[in-house]
Each structure stands twice: as C-alpha cells, then as structure tokens.
Amino acid sequence: MIRTIKEQGDTAILLVEQDVRTTLTVADRMHVLDNGKVVFLGTPQDRRARGHQENSHGSVGTMRVLLFGTCLVDTFFPEAGEATVRLLRRFGAEPVFPRGQTCCGQPAFNAGYEAQARAAAEHFLWEFDGDDPIVTPSGSCAAMVKHHYPGLFRDDPKLFAKARRAGERIFELTQYLVHVAKAHEAGLRGKGSVTYHASCHLLQTLGVREEPLMLLASLNGATFLPMPDADRCCGFGGTFMAKLPEISLALADEKAASIEATGADTVTGCDSGCLMNIADAMRRRGTKIRVAHIAQLLAEGL
C-alpha cells in the first residue's frame, strides 16, 4: 500500500507500506529514505511533457541527470561536487541528487569482499533506477558501475539487466561534457598554466583519454602543459595505498616530480583519490603547485 503524505509541484512524499523493491518497479523515480518514505519525482510521461530544447552548445535544455557524488567528493572534495552541479546547470541539465545514495561498492570489490560490494551495488541500482543519464565526477566509480556491476549480478537475471542498463546510462563528467553538452565548444575561460594526470581507472578501464584534454585545451587564457608519463600511476590505487604504503609513496613522489617538470602552476585530474594522493606528495615536497579537480577548473571559467 502507498499513501501520499505531501505533494508539492511534481514531487510527492509517499509512505510505502510494503516491500520497497516491489514498489520501485511500479513507479519511475522513487528514492528510498531511511525512514521508509520515498520521494517520487514524476513519471517518464511527466518529463516528456516538459519538452526538450536544444541550447546553443548542443545540450538538451531540460534533460534531467542523476548526480552520483561519490564518497571522496562528499567527504573530502565537496567543492568538486558543487562545481559539477554548476557545470551541469550551465549546459542545460537539471541535476538531481538521490539522497539515499551511498558508496558504489568499489573499495569492497577491490579488497575481495564480493558480497559486501554486491550489497552496495544493489543499493546503487535501486537509488539510480530509471532512464535518466547518471553523471559522476569520477572515472573510477563510473568504471565500477559500467564494467564490474554486471559480473556481481551474473546469477540474478533481473539485477543483471539493471546493472547492464546502469552501465549504459553512466557518464564520467568529462564524457558527458564533451559528448552530450559540447562544453569544449563553449569558449570557457581559464588562466595560468595547467597540466593533467590521467588516472588509471579512467584511462585503462573506462577508456577516457581525449575528453579531459579537449576540455583543458579549450580554456581561453590558460596554457596547457603536457606531463611526462601522464598516464603513470600516482600510487593511490584505492586499497593499494593502504596495503603497500612504501610503494605508493614512491609512485606519488615520481608523479610529483613529473608535475614539477612541466612548470605548470596547477595540476588537475578527474579522480579525487588520485588528486588527494598527489596533493599529499606535493605537501611533503614543499611544492606550491595547486591541485584541483577538473570540474573546479572548468566551473571557474563559466
């Protein structure tokens, strides 16, 4: 049984008095809260009725996107999340942040705890159920959803289908900005000199290589300085950093030296874990080079 408690515009607060997962198959856009309530954000017909308008940069004027914030952005880099929201709005998207979202399960998966990773992944699939694009400022988390979720549900046909569909819908931020929003054609402003670290999961698992470079090269007023061995690991590697700290520190020092060799005043990347590790290496070396997520640099040019 479902009872409507409060309605406001096209949003209704509903009380679910049955299995939440069963309810979620009935209506599109229900987000589960800890107290058993859900937020209903309209049916696909509601969204189609709003219409789609092409803006001057080719993005869809009223496109809803579901924003996956990630653990590290939420905990350590909220400014990257805020910048992501500004960018999405600037290029015609309506970002929606499902409040019940948690970890994508990658730390547990990488550590070999498949059951715990599966539980986190299943929660993600229900929180981000539907047809809207999912955007995240993390190549690592996007790669987890796209490439590892299906394997977690290989013995559950229903969840396997949901996992495959989520993988088709998820975009790492620069993928969305280039291929959907055409942000590299928008003439964003920049300043100073910038170099770029290509994170392992973004490049090797997700296959994102050119999109960040296209966006950085498009910044009017900024100078892009390529980094030697830009795709060499920074030493973060998730649990690798904790399990093998000596090797992690050595790799981070190598990466810091490569950054310093460029002469850039800012280093950027698409994954907060890498940037956190790089920032620590810079601090230990006494280097004043700024470390910032690519979302921040791009949003500063709006």
C-alpha positions as CSV (number, residue, x, y, z in Angstrom):
1,M,0.0,0.0,0.0
2,I,1.2,3.5,-0.8
3,R,-0.2,6.7,0.7
4,T,0.5,10.2,-0.4
5,I,1.6,12.4,2.6
6,K,2.5,15.6,0.9
7,E,2.5,17.0,-2.6
8,Q,4.5,19.9,-4.0
9,G,4.5,20.6,-7.7
10,D,5.5,17.3,-9.4
11,T,7.1,15.9,-6.2
12,A,5.1,13.8,-3.8
13,I,6.3,12.4,-0.5
14,L,4.9,8.9,-0.2
15,L,4.7,6.3,2.6
16,V,5.4,2.8,1.4
17,E,3.7,0.1,3.5
18,Q,5.1,-2.9,1.6
19,D,8.4,-4.2,0.2
20,V,10.2,-1.1,-1.2
21,R,11.8,-3.0,-4.0
22,T,8.4,-4.2,-5.2
23,T,7.2,-0.6,-5.1
24,L,10.2,0.6,-7.1
25,T,9.2,-1.5,-10.0
26,V,5.8,0.3,-10.2
27,A,6.8,3.9,-10.5
28,D,9.7,5.7,-12.1
29,R,11.9,8.0,-9.9
30,M,11.4,6.8,-6.3
31,H,14.2,7.5,-3.9
32,V,14.2,5.5,-0.7
33,L,14.9,7.2,2.6
34,D,16.0,5.5,5.8
35,N,12.6,6.0,7.4
36,G,10.8,4.0,4.7
37,K,9.5,7.0,2.8
38,V,10.3,7.7,-0.8
39,V,10.4,10.8,-3.0
40,F,8.5,10.4,-6.2
41,L,9.8,12.8,-8.9
42,G,7.5,12.2,-11.8
43,T,6.8,9.6,-14.5
44,P,8.6,9.4,-17.8
45,Q,5.5,10.9,-19.4
46,D,5.7,13.9,-17.0
47,R,9.3,14.6,-18.1
48,R,8.5,14.2,-21.8
49,A,5.6,16.7,-21.4
50,R,8.2,19.3,-20.3
51,G,9.7,19.1,-23.7
52,H,13.4,19.1,-24.8
53,Q,15.1,22.2,-26.1
54,E,18.5,22.4,-27.8
55,N,20.7,25.1,-26.4
56,S,23.4,26.9,-28.3
57,H,26.0,24.3,-27.3
58,G,24.0,21.3,-28.3
59,S,23.0,20.1,-24.9
60,V,19.4,19.2,-24.0
61,G,17.6,22.1,-22.4
62,T,15.6,20.3,-19.8
63,M,17.4,17.0,-19.5
64,R,17.4,15.5,-16.0
65,V,20.6,13.9,-14.9
66,L,21.1,11.9,-11.8
67,L,24.2,13.0,-10.0
68,F,26.4,10.4,-8.2
69,G,28.5,12.4,-5.8
70,T,31.0,9.6,-4.7
71,C,32.4,9.1,-1.3
72,L,35.6,11.1,-1.7
73,V,33.8,14.1,-3.2
74,D,31.2,14.0,-0.5
75,T,33.8,13.7,2.3
76,F,36.9,15.5,1.1
77,F,36.2,17.5,-2.0
78,P,32.7,19.0,-1.8
79,E,33.9,21.9,-3.9
80,A,34.3,19.4,-6.9
81,G,30.7,18.3,-6.4
82,E,29.5,21.9,-6.3
83,A,31.5,22.7,-9.5
84,T,29.9,19.7,-11.2
85,V,26.4,21.0,-10.4
86,R,27.3,24.4,-11.8
87,L,28.6,22.9,-15.0
88,L,25.6,20.7,-15.5
89,R,23.2,23.6,-15.0
90,R,25.3,25.8,-17.3
91,F,25.0,23.3,-20.1
92,G,21.2,22.8,-19.8
93,A,20.9,19.8,-17.5
94,E,18.7,19.6,-14.4
95,P,20.9,17.7,-11.8
96,V,19.0,15.6,-9.3
97,F,20.9,14.2,-6.3
98,P,19.3,11.0,-5.0
99,R,19.5,11.4,-1.2
100,G,19.8,7.8,-0.4
101,Q,22.9,7.2,-2.4
102,T,26.0,5.7,-0.7
103,C,29.2,4.1,-1.9
104,C,29.3,2.3,-5.3
105,G,31.0,-0.6,-3.6
106,Q,34.4,-0.3,-5.3
107,P,36.5,-0.4,-2.1
108,A,34.9,-3.7,-1.0
109,F,35.2,-5.1,-4.5
110,N,38.9,-4.2,-4.8
111,A,39.5,-5.8,-1.4
112,G,37.9,-9.0,-2.5
113,Y,34.7,-8.7,-0.4
114,E,32.2,-9.5,-3.2
115,A,29.1,-10.0,-1.0
116,Q,29.6,-6.5,0.5
117,A,30.3,-5.0,-2.9
118,R,27.2,-6.6,-4.2
119,A,25.1,-5.2,-1.4
120,A,26.4,-1.7,-2.1
121,A,25.9,-2.1,-5.9
122,E,22.3,-3.3,-5.5
123,H,21.5,-0.3,-3.4
124,F,23.0,1.9,-6.1
125,L,20.9,0.3,-8.7
126,W,17.7,1.0,-6.8
127,E,18.7,4.6,-6.0
128,F,19.6,5.3,-9.6
129,D,16.8,3.2,-11.2
130,G,15.2,4.7,-14.4
131,D,16.2,6.0,-17.7
132,D,17.9,9.3,-16.9
133,P,21.6,9.7,-17.5
134,I,23.9,9.3,-14.5
135,V,26.8,11.7,-14.2
136,T,29.7,11.3,-11.7
137,P,32.9,13.3,-11.3
138,S,34.9,10.1,-11.0
139,G,36.3,7.8,-13.7
140,S,37.0,5.2,-11.1
141,C,33.4,5.0,-9.8
142,A,32.0,5.2,-13.4
143,A,34.2,2.3,-14.4
144,M,33.0,0.2,-11.4
145,V,29.4,0.7,-12.4
146,K,29.9,0.2,-16.1
147,H,32.4,-2.8,-16.1
148,H,32.0,-4.6,-12.8
149,Y,28.4,-4.4,-11.8
150,P,27.2,-6.9,-14.3
151,G,29.6,-9.5,-13.0
152,L,28.4,-9.0,-9.5
153,F,24.9,-10.0,-10.6
154,R,25.7,-12.7,-13.0
155,D,23.4,-15.2,-11.2
156,D,20.5,-12.8,-10.9
157,P,18.9,-12.1,-14.3
158,K,16.7,-9.2,-13.0
159,L,19.6,-7.3,-11.3
160,F,22.0,-8.2,-14.1
161,A,19.7,-6.4,-16.6
162,K,19.5,-3.4,-14.2
163,A,23.3,-3.4,-13.9
164,R,23.8,-3.5,-17.7
165,R,21.3,-0.7,-18.1
166,A,23.0,1.4,-15.4
167,G,26.3,0.9,-17.2
168,E,24.8,2.2,-20.4
169,R,23.5,5.3,-18.7
170,I,26.5,6.4,-16.6
171,F,28.9,9.1,-17.7
172,E,32.1,10.2,-16.2
173,L,31.8,14.0,-16.1
174,T,34.2,14.9,-18.9
175,Q,32.5,12.2,-21.1
176,Y,29.2,14.0,-20.6
177,L,30.6,17.5,-21.0
178,V,32.2,16.6,-24.4
179,H,29.8,14.1,-25.9
180,V,26.5,15.5,-24.7
181,A,27.0,19.1,-23.6
182,K,29.7,20.0,-26.2
183,A,31.3,22.1,-23.5
184,H,34.7,22.1,-25.3
185,E,33.0,24.3,-27.9
186,A,31.6,26.8,-25.4
187,G,34.7,29.1,-25.1
188,L,35.2,28.7,-21.3
189,R,37.8,30.9,-19.7
190,G,41.0,29.8,-18.0
191,K,44.1,31.3,-16.5
192,G,47.7,30.3,-15.8
193,S,49.3,27.0,-16.8
194,V,47.7,23.6,-16.3
195,T,49.0,20.1,-16.5
196,Y,46.9,16.9,-16.3
197,H,47.2,13.5,-14.6
198,A,45.5,10.6,-16.4
199,S,44.1,8.3,-13.7
200,C,44.4,4.6,-14.2
201,H,40.7,3.5,-14.0
202,L,39.6,6.5,-16.1
203,L,42.0,5.7,-18.9
204,Q,42.6,1.9,-18.8
205,T,39.2,0.7,-17.6
206,L,36.7,3.3,-18.7
207,G,38.7,4.3,-21.9
208,V,38.5,8.0,-21.4
209,R,41.6,9.6,-22.9
210,E,40.9,12.6,-25.1
211,E,37.9,14.2,-23.4
212,P,39.7,15.9,-20.5
213,L,42.4,17.0,-22.8
214,M,39.9,18.6,-25.2
215,L,38.3,20.5,-22.4
216,L,41.5,21.8,-21.0
217,A,42.8,22.8,-24.4
218,S,39.6,24.7,-25.0
219,L,40.1,27.1,-22.0
220,N,40.7,30.6,-23.3
221,G,43.6,32.2,-21.5
222,A,45.1,29.1,-20.0
223,T,48.2,27.3,-21.2
224,F,48.1,23.5,-21.2
225,L,51.5,21.9,-20.5
226,P,51.6,18.1,-21.1
227,M,53.1,16.0,-18.3
228,P,55.8,13.4,-18.9
229,D,54.3,9.9,-18.3
230,A,50.9,11.5,-17.6
231,D,49.3,8.0,-17.5
232,R,51.8,6.5,-15.0
233,C,50.1,5.6,-11.7
234,C,50.2,8.1,-8.9
235,G,50.3,5.4,-6.3
236,F,46.8,5.8,-4.9
237,G,45.1,2.7,-6.3
238,G,42.4,2.6,-3.6
239,T,43.3,-0.1,-1.1
240,F,46.7,-0.4,-2.7
241,M,47.8,2.8,-0.9
242,A,46.9,1.3,2.5
243,K,48.3,-2.1,1.9
244,L,51.6,-1.1,0.2
245,P,52.3,2.4,1.5
246,E,56.0,2.4,0.7
247,I,55.4,1.6,-3.0
248,S,52.5,4.1,-3.0
249,L,54.7,6.9,-1.6
250,A,57.5,6.1,-4.1
251,L,55.0,6.3,-7.0
252,A,53.5,9.5,-5.7
253,D,56.9,11.1,-5.5
254,E,57.6,10.1,-9.1
255,K,54.3,11.7,-10.1
256,A,55.1,14.9,-8.2
257,A,58.4,15.2,-9.9
258,S,56.8,14.8,-13.3
259,I,54.3,17.5,-12.4
260,E,57.1,19.8,-11.3
261,A,59.0,19.2,-14.5
262,T,56.1,20.7,-16.5
263,G,56.4,24.1,-14.8
264,A,52.7,24.3,-14.5
265,D,51.1,26.2,-11.6
266,T,48.1,23.8,-11.5
267,V,47.7,20.1,-11.8
268,T,44.3,18.6,-12.4
269,G,42.6,15.2,-13.0
270,C,39.3,13.5,-13.0
271,D,39.6,11.3,-9.9
272,S,39.6,12.7,-6.3
273,G,41.6,9.7,-4.9
274,C,44.5,10.4,-7.2
275,L,44.3,14.1,-6.5
276,M,44.3,13.5,-2.8
277,N,47.4,11.4,-3.1
278,I,49.2,13.9,-5.4
279,A,48.3,16.7,-3.0
280,D,49.9,14.8,-0.2
281,A,53.1,14.3,-2.2
282,M,53.2,17.9,-3.1
283,R,52.8,18.9,0.6
284,R,55.6,16.6,1.6
285,R,57.9,18.1,-1.1
286,G,57.0,21.7,-0.1
287,T,55.7,22.3,-3.6
288,K,53.1,25.2,-4.0
289,I,51.5,23.8,-7.2
290,R,47.8,23.9,-6.9
291,V,45.9,20.5,-7.1
292,A,42.3,20.8,-8.3
293,H,39.6,18.6,-9.8
294,I,38.9,19.3,-13.4
295,A,35.3,20.2,-12.5
296,Q,36.7,23.1,-10.5
297,L,38.9,24.4,-13.3
298,L,36.1,24.3,-15.8
299,A,33.5,25.8,-13.5
300,E,35.8,28.7,-12.7
301,G,35.7,29.6,-16.4
302,L,31.9,29.9,-16.6
